[in-house]
Amino acid sequence: MHGMNAITVTNNTAQQQFEVHQDGEVATLVYRFYKNDIAFMHTEVPPALENRGIASALAKYAFEWAKENDKKVMVYCPFVALYLKRHPEYNEQVDTNYR
C-alpha cells in the first residue's frame, strides 16, 4: 500500500516542473514564471501511476512551494483548477488579476 507519505515531489528547476518518480515513470506539473507569479500550466500522470493521489500531491506541493517563495499563482491547468475547488484554503494564493 502506498500512503500519501510515499509520494516524494521534487522540483526540476531546469525543466520548470515539479516531478514524482515512481516505478520508473515520471508524473509532472509544468510551471512557468510570469511577471511575479508562478503559472501552473499542465499536470501529467502516466497511466501506470494513476489513482495513487500523485496529481493531488503535485498540486499541493506546487501551492506550498509558491507560498514559501512568495509567488502568487496563475492556474491554467484544469486539474489544478479542480484541486483548488476541493481545497479552497489555497484560493488566497491565486492572483486575482488573472482569474
N, CA, C and O of each residue as an XYZ file, in Angstrom:
396
protein
N       0.853     -1.208      0.000
C       0.000      0.000      0.000
C       0.886      1.254      0.000
O       1.840      1.361      0.771
N       0.550      2.181     -0.868
C       1.251      3.464     -0.865
C       0.424      4.467     -0.075
O      -0.686      4.813     -0.480
N       0.959      4.935      1.052
C       0.306      6.025      1.756
C       0.707      7.329      1.083
O       1.583      7.342      0.218
N       0.068      8.424      1.479
C       0.430      9.735      0.929
C       1.911     10.020      1.175
O       2.563     10.712      0.393
N       2.432      9.470      2.280
C       3.820      9.739      2.640
C       4.804      9.151      1.635
O       5.960      9.570      1.569
N       4.340      8.183      0.857
C       5.239      7.518     -0.084
C       5.504      8.374     -1.322
O       6.388      8.062     -2.120
N       4.743      9.441     -1.477
C       4.897     10.284     -2.665
C       5.895     11.401     -2.391
O       5.654     12.279     -1.564
N       7.005     11.353     -3.091
C       8.031     12.380     -2.950
C       8.015     13.266     -4.183
O       8.188     12.792     -5.306
N       7.807     14.556     -3.963
C       7.788     15.512     -5.074
C       9.118     16.259     -5.095
O       9.616     16.694     -4.056
N       9.686     16.403     -6.293
C      10.904     17.183     -6.443
C      10.656     18.315     -7.435
O       9.755     18.244     -8.271
N      11.461     19.344     -7.325
C      11.335     20.494     -8.225
C      12.480     20.435     -9.231
O      13.644     20.619     -8.875
N      12.139     20.179    -10.479
C      13.139     20.171    -11.549
C      13.184     21.585    -12.130
O      12.426     21.922    -13.039
N      14.087     22.401    -11.587
C      14.115     23.814    -11.975
C      14.588     23.993    -13.415
O      14.195     24.953    -14.079
N      15.422     23.087    -13.901
C      15.906     23.188    -15.279
C      14.761     23.008    -16.279
O      14.683     23.708    -17.288
N      13.877     22.057    -15.979
C      12.746     21.774    -16.864
C      11.501     22.592    -16.493
O      10.503     22.587    -17.214
N      11.580     23.296    -15.349
C      10.442     24.041    -14.811
C       9.224     23.136    -14.632
O       8.150     23.366    -15.187
N       9.447     22.099    -13.830
C       8.317     21.239    -13.483
C       8.562     20.556    -12.142
O       9.692     20.235    -11.775
N       7.465     20.350    -11.429
C       7.505     19.522    -10.225
C       7.303     18.085    -10.686
O       6.519     17.824    -11.598
N       8.010     17.158    -10.055
C       8.012     15.773    -10.532
C       7.811     14.775     -9.401
O       8.220     14.997     -8.261
N       7.163     13.661     -9.760
C       7.104     12.489     -8.890
C       7.638     11.311     -9.700
O       7.125     10.995    -10.774
N       8.678     10.667     -9.167
C       9.266      9.489     -9.823
C       8.825      8.241     -9.070
O       9.129      8.087     -7.887
N       8.114      7.357     -9.746
C       7.716      6.081     -9.144
C       7.717      5.007    -10.214
O       7.282      5.237    -11.343
N       8.207      3.838     -9.852
C       8.171      2.666    -10.741
C       8.717      2.971    -12.136
O       8.195      2.470    -13.132
N       9.755      3.784    -12.207
C      10.374      4.092    -13.487
C       9.580      5.057    -14.354
O       9.931      5.294    -15.510
N       8.505      5.615    -13.794
C       7.682      6.580    -14.527
C       7.812      7.947    -13.867
O       8.202      8.055    -12.705
N       7.482      8.983    -14.623
C       7.541     10.340    -14.074
C       6.204     11.047    -14.287
O       5.707     11.132    -15.410
N       5.638     11.546    -13.205
C       4.462     12.415    -13.281
C       4.954     13.846    -13.128
O       5.880     14.103    -12.359
N       4.344     14.781    -13.852
C       4.844     16.158    -13.833
C       3.728     17.191    -13.695
O       2.599     16.986    -14.138
N       4.086     18.302    -13.066
C       3.264     19.505    -13.091
C       4.174     20.613    -13.616
O       5.104     21.050    -12.938
N       3.887     21.050    -14.821
C       4.730     22.039    -15.500
C       4.349     23.441    -15.032
O       3.166     23.765    -14.919
N       5.350     24.266    -14.764
C       5.081     25.653    -14.369
C       5.934     26.611    -15.182
O       6.942     26.226    -15.775
N       5.513     27.854    -15.196
C       6.294     28.919    -15.820
C       6.230     30.144    -14.907
O       5.234     30.351    -14.213
N       7.268     30.937    -14.906
C       7.243     32.196    -14.169
C       6.761     33.301    -15.097
O       7.224     33.428    -16.230
N       5.827     34.094    -14.599
C       5.258     35.161    -15.410
C       5.065     36.378    -14.527
O       4.387     36.302    -13.502
N       5.655     37.503    -14.916
C       5.686     38.689    -14.048
C       6.219     38.229    -12.687
O       7.313     37.668    -12.613
N       5.457     38.460    -11.608
C       5.940     37.973    -10.306
C       5.272     36.674     -9.893
O       5.444     36.207     -8.767
N       4.512     36.097    -10.807
C       3.699     34.938    -10.469
C       4.343     33.630    -10.912
O       5.333     33.610    -11.643
N       3.747     32.545    -10.442
C       4.059     31.224    -10.990
C       2.765     30.702    -11.614
O       1.714     30.699    -10.975
N       2.855     30.267    -12.851
C       1.689     29.752    -13.571
C       1.768     28.238    -13.635
O       2.769     27.683    -14.089
N       0.708     27.564    -13.177
C       0.647     26.107    -13.254
C      -0.002     25.741    -14.584
O      -1.195     25.967    -14.787
N       0.794     25.176    -15.483
C       0.393     25.002    -16.870
C      -0.328     23.690    -17.134
O      -1.374     23.665    -17.783
N       0.232     22.612    -16.632
C      -0.201     21.304    -17.113
C       0.263     20.220    -16.148
O       1.424     20.200    -15.740
N      -0.645     19.320    -15.786
C      -0.289     18.177    -14.941
C      -0.425     16.909    -15.773
O      -1.436     16.696    -16.442
N       0.593     16.082    -15.722
C       0.536     14.830    -16.472
C       0.970     13.657    -15.603
O       2.071     13.647    -15.052
N       0.088     12.668    -15.489
C       0.390     11.456    -14.729
C       0.283     10.266    -15.682
O      -0.776     10.043    -16.269
N       1.367      9.496    -15.845
C       1.304      8.321    -16.714
C       0.228      7.347    -16.238
O       0.001      7.228    -15.034
N      -0.438      6.650    -17.157
C      -1.498      5.703    -16.790
C      -1.086      4.729    -15.692
O      -1.893      4.379    -14.831
N       0.170      4.293    -15.723
C       0.651      3.325    -14.726
C       0.638      3.890    -13.306
O       0.633      3.137    -12.332
N       0.632      5.225    -13.194
C       0.695      5.852    -11.865
C      -0.643      6.462    -11.437
O      -0.726      7.106    -10.391
N      -1.679      6.262    -12.237
C      -2.963      6.888    -11.911
C      -3.578      6.297    -10.646
O      -3.257      5.181    -10.240
N      -4.464      7.069    -10.042
C      -5.226      6.637     -8.857
C      -4.356      6.372     -7.633
O      -4.689      5.543     -6.787
N      -3.256      7.077     -7.555
C      -2.410      6.977     -6.353
C      -2.354      8.307     -5.610
O      -1.621      8.447     -4.632
N      -3.125      9.274     -6.074
C      -3.094     10.590     -5.426
C      -1.895     11.424     -5.825
O      -1.571     12.413     -5.167
N      -1.232     11.026     -6.905
C       0.002     11.719     -7.301
C      -0.281     13.123     -7.834
O       0.435     14.069     -7.503
N      -1.319     13.262     -8.656
C      -1.651     14.592     -9.181
C      -1.961     15.558     -8.041
O      -1.531     16.712     -8.053
N      -2.719     15.066     -7.053
C      -3.037     15.908     -5.884
C      -1.785     16.264     -5.098
O      -1.644     17.391     -4.622
N      -0.873     15.302     -4.962
C       0.389     15.571     -4.261
C       1.191     16.636     -4.997
O       1.802     17.503     -4.372
N       1.188     16.569     -6.324
C       1.890     17.574     -7.134
C       1.267     18.953     -6.927
O       1.979     19.940     -6.744
N      -0.061     19.018     -6.957
C      -0.758     20.297     -6.792
C      -0.482     20.887     -5.409
O      -0.189     22.075     -5.276
N      -0.578     20.047     -4.390
C      -0.331     20.508     -3.017
C       1.087     21.057     -2.891
O       1.302     22.138     -2.342
N       2.049     20.295     -3.409
C       3.454     20.719     -3.352
C       3.628     22.045     -4.085
O       4.334     22.937     -3.615
N       2.977     22.164     -5.240
C       3.103     23.382     -6.040
C       2.603     24.607     -5.272
O       3.249     25.655     -5.268
N       1.441     24.460     -4.620
C       0.913     25.588     -3.837
C       1.803     25.897     -2.638
O       2.029     27.063     -2.315
N       2.308     24.855     -1.978
C       3.201     25.071     -0.833
C       4.487     25.774     -1.287
O       4.982     26.683     -0.619
N       5.011     25.338     -2.427
C       6.227     25.956     -2.964
C       5.981     27.427     -3.270
O       6.805     28.284     -2.951
N       4.850     27.709     -3.886
C       4.509     29.092     -4.233
C       4.423     29.959     -2.980
O       4.883     31.100     -2.965
N       3.823     29.396     -1.925
C       3.689     30.143     -0.672
C       5.058     30.441     -0.082
O       5.346     31.577      0.297
N       5.901     29.416     -0.006
C       7.246     29.587      0.558
C       8.063     30.600     -0.227
O       8.893     31.311      0.340
N       7.828     30.665     -1.526
C       8.614     31.546     -2.382
C       7.891     32.848     -2.703
O       8.303     33.611     -3.576
N       6.789     33.082     -1.965
C       6.068     34.346     -2.060
C       5.633     34.659     -3.499
O       5.756     35.790     -3.970
N       5.123     33.633     -4.176
C       4.646     33.810     -5.550
C       3.128     33.661     -5.576
O       2.582     32.713     -5.012
N       2.463     34.582     -6.219
C       1.039     34.396     -6.495
C       0.912     33.365     -7.602
O       1.825     33.180     -8.407
N      -0.228     32.701     -7.631
C      -0.428     31.587     -8.553
C      -1.404     31.952     -9.669
O      -2.428     32.593     -9.435
N      -1.066     31.531    -10.879
C      -1.987     31.592    -12.010
C      -2.273     30.155    -12.412
O      -1.349     29.365    -12.604
N      -3.559     29.810    -12.541
C      -3.929     28.424    -12.804
C      -4.421     28.269    -14.241
O      -5.473     28.790    -14.611
N      -3.652     27.554    -15.031
C      -4.056     27.220    -16.406
C      -4.416     25.746    -16.528
O      -5.101     25.341    -17.468
N      -3.956     24.955    -15.583
C      -4.155     23.511    -15.644
C      -5.542     23.135    -15.123
O      -5.882     23.491    -13.994
N      -6.353     22.424    -15.914
C      -7.693     22.030    -15.466
C      -7.667     21.197    -14.190
O      -8.543     21.341    -13.336
N      -6.669     20.329    -14.056
C      -6.609     19.531    -12.828
C      -6.384     20.408    -11.600
O      -7.028     20.224    -10.568
N      -5.464     21.363    -11.722
C      -5.175     22.236    -10.582
C      -6.407     23.082    -10.240
O      -6.677     23.350     -9.069
N      -7.145     23.497    -11.265
C      -8.381     24.256    -11.036
C      -9.374     23.422    -10.234
O     -10.029     23.929     -9.323
N      -9.479     22.142    -10.578
C     -10.347     21.219     -9.858
C      -9.858     21.026     -8.428
O     -10.651     21.013     -7.487
N      -8.547     20.875     -8.275
C      -7.942     20.709     -6.942
C      -8.270     21.914     -6.061
O      -8.567     21.777     -4.874
N      -8.209     23.096     -6.674
C      -8.480     24.338     -5.952
C      -9.919     24.359     -5.425
O     -10.177     24.840     -4.322
N     -10.844     23.836     -6.222
C     -12.242     23.765     -5.779
C     -12.379     22.900     -4.540
O     -13.184     23.189     -3.654
N     -11.585     21.832     -4.481
C     -11.654     20.915     -3.341
C     -10.851     21.432     -2.143
O     -11.064     21.003     -1.009
N      -9.932     22.353     -2.411
C      -9.049     22.865     -1.346
C      -9.066     24.390     -1.361
O      -8.073     25.027     -1.712
N     -10.209     24.973     -0.976
C     -10.358     26.436     -1.071
C      -9.368     27.213     -0.213
O      -9.216     28.423     -0.379
N      -8.685     26.513      0.715
C      -7.689     27.209      1.538
C      -6.547     27.775      0.697
O      -5.817     28.655      1.156
N      -6.387     27.279     -0.525
C      -5.317     27.792     -1.383
C      -5.774     28.976     -2.249
O      -4.965     29.591     -2.945
N      -7.085     29.291     -2.197
C      -7.605     30.375     -3.043
C      -6.889     31.697     -2.830
O      -6.704     32.473     -3.767
N      -6.480     31.951     -1.571
C      -5.829     33.232     -1.254
C      -4.510     33.392     -2.005
O      -3.987     34.500     -2.119
N      -3.972     32.284     -2.516
C      -2.702     32.358     -3.231
C      -2.864     32.673     -4.717
O      -1.895     32.977     -5.413
N      -4.109     32.594     -5.187
C      -4.347     32.825     -6.613
C      -4.309     34.327     -6.919
O      -4.905     35.131     -6.203
N      -3.612     34.686     -7.973
C      -3.515     36.086     -8.389
C      -4.864     36.518     -8.972
O      -5.273     36.057    -10.038
N      -5.535     37.404     -8.257
C      -6.891     37.801     -8.655
C      -6.906     38.601     -9.948
O      -7.960     38.752    -10.565
N      -5.761     39.116    -10.369
C      -5.702     39.843    -11.644
C      -5.822     38.910    -12.848
O      -6.081     39.357    -13.966
N      -5.632     37.614    -12.612
C      -5.580     36.680    -13.736
C      -6.540     35.507    -13.561
O      -6.248     34.396    -14.003
N      -7.663     35.742    -12.932
C      -8.622     34.640    -12.744
C      -9.275     34.274    -14.052
O     -10.110     33.370    -14.093
